[in-house]
Amino acid sequence: MNTAPKRHRLSVAIMLAAVAAVSSCSSYRPAPKAFHEATIQPYRMDSGDRLRVTVFDQRDLTNTYSVDQAGYIAFPLIGSVPARGRTIQELEGQIAAMLQKGFLRNPDVSIEVDRYRSIFVMGEVGQSGQYAYVPGMTVQNAIALAGGYTPRALQANADITRKINGEILTGRVLISDPVLAGDTIYVRERLF
């Protein structure tokens, strides 16, 4: 009985299983171009941001407002104002225009971010969880906030899940890459 064809089929099956195992480990792709471009764009607000809105000479309107889950801020006199996806300048203009329609003659509105939405760090870190975002933060800074790496952590890069133009993207980045507010960082386990 010839066992050579059986051995060949067995070795092909083992090789295909190994290829499948390796390809499943690399299900994430390097970050797409839009992923990196988002780090140099103006900041866009979303749920969880807290904004300090100042209306010149209007103490009752000057206050801190949070962007709710639906992406709106509740503003006196004008009601719900959509903030999600808007830059600070866009939101300033929108609030001024709404106030000008029957409430104030020439409103001067200024907005600054009082508190950015949180980032999330998961995987092979000392303490997975939700952390405060600071502008200019890198992946390495975020990992340090989360207690550093575990002994099993892959330290060369990490996966980030980021919302860009309403689309949720995941990509692999270096630890020196910038983090944006709302990002989820996942530190993988090294294979060996």
C-alpha positions in Angstrom: 0.0 0.0 0.0 1.4 3.4 -1.0 1.4 5.9 1.8 3.1 8.8 -0.1 -0.2 10.3 -1.4 -1.7 10.2 2.1 1.4 11.9 3.6 1.3 14.6 0.9 -2.4 15.3 1.6 -1.7 15.4 5.3 1.2 17.8 4.9 -0.9 20.0 2.6 -3.7 20.0 5.2 -1.3 21.0 7.9 0.2 23.8 5.8 -3.3 25.1 5.0 -4.2 25.0 8.7 -1.1 27.0 9.5 -1.8 29.6 6.8 -5.3 29.9 8.1 -4.1 30.3 11.7 -1.5 33.0 10.7 -4.0 34.9 8.6 -6.6 34.9 11.4 -3.9 36.4 13.7 -3.4 39.3 11.2 -7.1 40.2 10.7 -6.2 43.9 11.3 -4.7 45.9 8.6 -2.3 48.8 8.8 -4.2 52.0 9.4 -5.8 53.4 6.2 -4.7 56.8 4.9 -7.8 58.5 6.2 -6.9 57.2 9.7 -3.7 59.2 9.8 -5.2 62.3 8.0 -7.8 62.5 10.9 -4.9 63.4 13.3 -4.1 66.7 11.4 -7.7 67.8 10.9 -9.5 70.3 13.2 -11.1 68.7 16.2 -14.6 67.5 15.7 -17.0 67.3 18.6 -18.9 64.2 19.6 -20.8 62.6 22.5 -18.9 62.9 25.8 -17.3 66.3 25.1 -17.9 69.1 27.5 -17.8 72.6 26.0 -17.4 76.0 27.7 -19.6 78.4 25.7 -19.1 82.1 26.3 -21.6 84.6 24.9 -20.1 88.1 25.3 -22.2 90.3 27.7 -24.7 87.4 28.3 -23.9 85.9 31.7 -27.1 83.7 31.7 -26.0 82.1 28.5 -22.3 81.6 29.3 -21.9 78.1 30.8 -20.5 74.6 30.4 -22.6 72.3 28.1 -22.1 68.6 27.5 -22.6 66.9 24.1 -25.3 64.3 24.8 -25.5 60.7 23.3 -27.5 62.0 20.3 -24.7 64.6 19.6 -26.6 67.7 20.7 -26.1 70.4 23.4 -29.1 71.8 25.2 -28.7 75.6 24.9 -31.0 78.2 26.6 -33.4 80.1 24.3 -32.6 78.1 21.2 -33.0 74.5 22.4 -31.0 71.5 21.1 -28.1 72.4 18.9 -26.4 69.7 16.8 -22.7 69.5 17.8 -21.6 66.0 16.6 -19.1 66.2 13.7 -18.7 70.0 13.9 -15.6 72.0 14.5 -15.5 74.7 17.3 -15.7 77.4 14.7 -18.7 75.8 12.9 -20.6 75.4 16.2 -19.8 79.0 17.3 -21.2 80.3 14.0 -24.3 78.1 14.3 -25.1 79.2 17.9 -24.6 82.9 17.0 -26.9 82.5 13.9 -29.6 80.8 16.0 -29.3 83.5 18.8 -29.5 86.3 16.2 -32.9 85.0 15.0 -35.1 86.9 17.5 -33.0 86.8 20.7 -29.8 88.9 20.4 -28.9 91.6 18.0 -25.2 90.8 17.3 -24.1 87.8 19.4 -20.4 87.1 20.0 -20.0 83.4 20.7 -16.7 81.7 21.8 -16.3 78.0 22.5 -13.5 76.0 24.0 -13.4 72.3 24.9 -13.6 72.0 28.7 -13.2 68.2 28.7 -12.5 65.9 25.8 -14.3 62.6 25.5 -12.5 59.6 27.0 -10.2 57.1 25.4 -10.3 53.4 26.2 -7.2 51.2 26.6 -7.7 47.4 26.5 -5.7 44.2 26.1 -2.3 43.4 27.5 -2.0 46.5 29.8 -1.8 46.7 33.6 -5.3 48.3 34.0 -7.7 48.2 31.1 -10.3 50.9 31.2 -11.5 54.4 30.4 -9.0 57.3 30.6 -9.1 61.1 30.1 -7.8 62.3 26.8 -5.1 65.0 26.6 -4.4 66.8 23.3 -1.0 65.6 21.9 -1.3 62.2 23.5 0.4 59.2 21.8 -0.4 55.5 22.0 2.6 55.1 24.4 1.2 57.8 26.7 -2.2 56.1 26.8 -0.6 52.7 27.6 1.4 54.4 30.4 -1.9 55.7 31.9 -3.2 52.2 31.8 -0.4 50.9 33.9 2.1 50.0 31.2 2.5 46.6 29.4 1.9 43.2 30.9 4.8 40.7 30.4 2.9 39.1 27.5 2.3 42.3 25.6 3.4 43.0 22.0 5.2 46.4 22.5 6.0 47.4 18.9 2.5 48.5 17.8 -1.2 48.5 18.8 -4.6 48.5 17.2 -6.7 51.6 17.3 -10.5 51.8 16.6 -11.4 55.3 15.6 -14.6 57.0 14.3 -13.9 59.0 11.1 -16.7 60.8 9.2 -19.3 58.5 10.9 -17.4 55.4 9.9 -15.7 53.1 12.5 -12.2 52.0 11.3 -9.6 49.9 13.0 -5.9 49.9 12.1 -2.5 49.0 13.4 -0.3 51.9 14.4 3.1 52.4 16.0 3.2 53.3 19.7 4.5 56.8 18.7 1.4 57.6 16.7 -1.1 60.2 18.0 -4.3 59.3 19.8 -7.6 61.1 19.2 -10.4 61.7 21.7 -12.8 58.7 21.6 -10.2 56.2 20.4 -10.1 52.6 21.6 -6.5 51.2 21.9 -6.0 47.5 22.0 -2.6 46.0 22.9 -2.2 42.5 21.5 -0.5 39.5 23.1 2.8 38.6 21.5 3.0 35.1 20.0 6.4 34.1 21.4 
